[in-house]
Amino acid sequence: MLDKRNLKKREIYAVNHGDYAGQMFIIVEIDKATVNCLAVPDMKCVKVPKEVFENGRNTDIISYVELLSRDIFKVVKAQYLKNENINN
């Protein structure tokens, strides 16, 4: 089943397979080439090429969980930005 929905900030995806299995990816930013997520519970920034993210959705490597509430997303985004500043 091809998932044609557009990706949105605040969406949470469960990672079912691969190096990040057991993590949840929360989409923080989307640009032309990448989907930028905060992986929880590790609290690490992950930049996934858009086509890889889409392929993961379409092959059940990742699966949609829910849309995060705005108030909780503010905390997630703050953590993401803090991590980005530390890494630069």
C-alpha positions as CSV (number, residue, x, y, z in Angstrom):
1,M,0.0,0.0,0.0
2,L,1.6,3.2,-1.2
3,D,1.3,6.0,1.4
4,K,0.6,9.2,-0.6
5,R,0.0,11.5,2.4
6,N,2.3,14.4,2.7
7,L,4.7,14.4,5.5
8,K,4.0,16.9,8.3
9,K,5.8,18.4,11.2
10,R,4.7,16.9,14.5
11,E,4.0,13.4,13.0
12,I,5.4,10.4,15.0
13,Y,6.6,7.3,13.3
14,A,7.5,4.0,14.9
15,V,10.7,2.4,13.5
16,N,10.0,-1.3,13.0
17,H,13.2,-2.5,11.4
18,G,16.9,-1.5,10.9
19,D,19.4,0.4,13.0
20,Y,16.7,2.5,14.7
21,A,14.2,-0.3,15.4
22,G,12.3,0.4,18.6
23,Q,12.8,4.2,18.3
24,M,10.1,6.7,17.5
25,F,10.9,9.4,14.9
26,I,9.2,12.8,15.5
27,I,9.3,15.0,12.4
28,V,10.7,18.4,13.4
29,E,11.6,19.9,10.1
30,I,11.2,19.0,6.4
31,D,13.3,20.6,3.7
32,K,13.8,19.8,0.0
33,A,16.0,16.9,0.5
34,T,15.7,15.6,4.1
35,V,13.2,14.8,6.8
36,N,14.7,16.0,10.1
37,C,13.6,14.0,13.2
38,L,14.2,13.7,16.8
39,A,14.6,10.0,17.7
40,V,13.2,9.1,21.1
41,P,14.0,7.7,23.6
42,D,17.7,8.3,22.5
43,M,17.0,12.1,22.0
44,K,19.2,12.2,18.9
45,C,18.8,14.3,15.8
46,V,18.3,12.1,12.7
47,K,18.3,13.5,9.1
48,V,16.7,11.0,6.7
49,P,16.8,11.6,2.9
50,K,13.2,12.2,1.8
51,E,13.1,9.3,-0.6
52,V,14.5,6.9,2.0
53,F,11.8,8.1,4.5
54,E,9.0,7.7,1.9
55,N,10.4,4.2,1.0
56,G,10.4,3.3,4.7
57,R,6.7,4.3,5.0
58,N,5.7,2.4,1.9
59,T,7.5,-0.8,3.0
60,D,6.5,-0.8,6.7
61,I,10.0,-0.1,7.9
62,I,8.4,2.8,9.7
63,S,4.7,3.2,10.5
64,Y,2.6,6.3,11.4
65,V,1.6,6.5,15.0
66,E,0.0,9.9,15.6
67,L,0.2,13.7,15.3
68,L,1.9,15.2,18.4
69,S,0.1,17.9,20.3
70,R,1.5,21.4,19.8
71,D,2.5,21.9,23.4
72,I,4.5,18.7,23.5
73,F,6.0,19.4,20.1
74,K,7.4,22.7,21.5
75,V,9.5,20.7,24.0
76,V,10.6,18.2,21.2
77,K,11.6,21.0,18.9
78,A,13.5,22.8,21.7
79,Q,15.5,19.5,22.4
80,Y,16.1,19.1,18.6
81,L,17.5,22.7,18.3
82,K,19.6,22.2,21.5
83,N,21.1,19.1,20.0
84,E,21.8,20.9,16.7
85,N,23.6,23.7,18.5
86,I,25.7,21.3,20.5
87,N,26.7,19.4,17.3
88,N,27.7,22.5,15.4
